[in-house]
Every structure is written in structure tokens, then in C-alpha cells.
Amino acid sequence: MRLVVFDVDGTLVDSQHLIVAAQAVAFGEVGLPAPERHIALSVVGLSLPQAFRRLVGQDGPIDELSERYKQAYNRLRQDPENEEPLFPGMADLVERLHASEGVVLGIATGKSRRGVDRLLDHFGWTDWFVTTQTADDAPSKPDPAMLRRAMAEAGTAPDSTTMIGDTTFDIAMAVAAGVAPIGVSWGYHRPGALYGAGAVTVVDDVTALAALLPVAPERGV
């Protein structure tokens, strides 16, 4: 059995507009200037306390920012214009992996349990992932706890597990867990940084990613 674990933001879904907007609201509500876009996106993948600790320092209003961010994010996502679309080709890839014999799917993300459940329900994936690890369940990336729990729940070993992510936090987590890390270039950290963190390869599109995974044939083939 092979376990394929996906990060969410920046890997499966393009949520950058919503993340930056929610951060801007949270910072404004606590009277602080919002970080520039590239800085705001640089912490995607971490749990909220870890992310805001990097943005404002250990002595900053971390708890208040985290709470206000969650509230702003949930408000903003009610607007149909603030859609979190899947990256091109991801819907088909997940479907093909789900249909592949001997493959099980997992998620390891800095999103909340509520956010992950909502995403899985929205895309009809509720029963497709045998393990979903969130910021509510385990220490923040790059701690390997999420992947270790995912492997325990799926019944797989590190040498039969692959982690797919767009940030150095994803890659470092996989390395610490002894899992093969594949980076994607369409997310929030640059390929050079992903290789530097230990990615075995970095792909530029879903076609290249699918070629590295044990997927079922494309529909109609």
C-alpha cells in the first residue's frame, strides 16, 4: 500500500487571495500594518500561531491575530468572489489516485479541521482521504508529527509514503519523517528553496507530478 499525502493551500487549492485579504483584516483590527504580499504568503503552511509568531515576533499579539484571522477568513469566504479554486489538473489527479489500486490518500495541512472538512465536502472528497492531519491535531509543520500520525492511520511505512507540498515546511516535515518529498512550483516557496529543504524533485505542472505517482490511467484512455 502506498500513501500519497497532499498539502492544501498552495498545493491543491489556490487560496492566496483569501489568505492575504484575511491577514490584512486581522492586522488592521489590532492596529498593525499588514505584511507585504510575499511576506504574508511566506508563512502559509504553518499553524496560525507559528505563522503570526514569524510575522510579529514572540511578543506580538499572536493569539489575537490568530483569532481575528480565522474570523476574517470565514467571513470573506462567504463571498462567491473569494473562491478557493483547485489548481489546474488537480481534480483529475486526485480522482485518478483515488481510483488507483494499492494507493490511499492523505492530507497534512496548517488549515483547521473545520477548513479541511469544508474543502473535502465542497469537492466531493469526504470519503476519499483515509487520513487528514490539520493544525488542530498535531504540532505545526515542519514537525514530523502530522506525517507520523498519517502513516499510523493509513498503515504505511516511510518508504511507501510520499509528501507533496509547495513550501519548505512541507519538505522539511517529510525529511524529518523519512518520507519522500515532492515539491510543486506553483505555490508559495520557490523551487530553489524547496530543493534546499530536501525535495527529491520539484515539478512545474500536474502532468509532471502524475508521472511520478502510481495513478490510474486518465479517463478515456
Secondary structure, 3 states (H helix, E strand, C coil): CEEEEECCECCCECCHHHHHHHHHHHHHHCCCCCCCHHHHHHCCCCCHHHHHHHHHCCCCCHHHHHHHHHHHHHHHCCCCCCCCCECCCHHHHHHHHHCCCCEEEEEECCCCHHHHHHHHHHCCCCCCEEEEECCCCCCCCCCCHHHHHHHHHHCCCHHHEEEEECCHHHHHHHHHHCCEEEEECCCCCCHHHHHHHCCCEEECCHHHHHCCCCCCCCCCC
